[in-house]
Amino acid sequence: MSAAVVPESVLRKREREEQWAADKKEKALGSRKIIFARAKQTLKGKRLLGQKLRKHLPVKHLKFHFLIRQASLESIRNSLAEELVKMTEQCEKLRTEAAAVPGLRAELEALKQRHFQALELMGERDEELEELRNDIVDLKEMYREEVDLLVSQVLSKLILFFFFFLKT
């Protein structure tokens, strides 16, 4: 028996699914980089603001600056927490999708098996059809030989009959 042939549509579907998975991973990585860059930029801006305020304000306002810094850090922490929640939800979604993969693989294997069986049945049908065609050819040949034999026997009897008829 020959190895099972995988249809081109199944191969294209596999390639699309692999490309989608790679795109999702790339998008998730890009999102993390953007979030980190934004947080870093925000922190840098807050630091610059703090430096300017320290230069222009008297020492008695240092506590006020500390509270502003603490608030900005809390705001950054809150935004990062929100991003973490979003990423966690996305991760859970990907995990549920990944859980479906073994079922899809089993379904693919079942389809491959059905395809292979269908190919075997078609091959058997073709073999039977060829055998029947050969049988018909053989039968035609046998009937031709039989008809030729009968015709030759009838002709020989006719010749004998006419031969005796002419003699008499």
C-alpha positions, 0 to 999 in steps of 0.5 A: 500500500502507498503512504496516505496523501495529504490534500493540499487544502489541509496543508494550506490550513496547517500553514495558515494556523501556524502563521496565525500562531506566530503572528499572535506571539509576535503581536504579544511580544510587541505589545509588551515592548510598547507597554514597557517603553511607555512606562519607561517614558512616563517614568523618565518624564516624571523624573525630569519633572521632579528634578525641575521642581526640586530646583525651584522649590524650597526644601520645605516642599520636599515632602510634597514632591515625595507625595507627587512621586509616590502618586505617579508611581502608583499611577504607573503601577495601576496602568501596569496592573491593567496591562497585566490583567489584559495579558493574563486574559489573553494568555488564558484565551491562548491556553484554551485554544491550545487545549483544543489542538489535541482534539483537532489532531485526532480529528485530522488523523480520523480524516486521514484514515477515512481518506486512505480507506476511500482510496483503497476502495476506489483502487479495489473498484478499479481493479474489479472493473478492469477484471470485468472488462477483461472477462467481457473481452474473453467472452466476446472472443469465445463467442466469435470462435463458437460462431466461426465454428458453427458457421464452418460446420453449417457451411460444410453441411451445406456444401455436402448437401449441394454436392449430393444434390448435384450428383443426383 
